[in-house]
Amino acid sequence: MATINISLPAQLKAQAEELVDLGFYSSFSDVIRDALRRLVQKDPYEDLIKEAKRDYAIGKSTVLETDEDVDKFFDSLK
């Protein structure tokens, strides 16, 4: 495993150490590894969200605002 040195603001370091003290992580290194994993991990819904926003922007989507709208939409799929 590689070792690196990083500079952190004192408050951020204290918050990370508190997570270790509270038992959420076994070490400061575990906090950093988890943070990096979360940063680089792709959200499986990210592409779907982008597509939905794009469709909405071009008027290609339907906004379902009420329970009745939802019911009508699902009835139309039958």
Beta strands, then each sheet from edge to edge (+ up, - down):
end
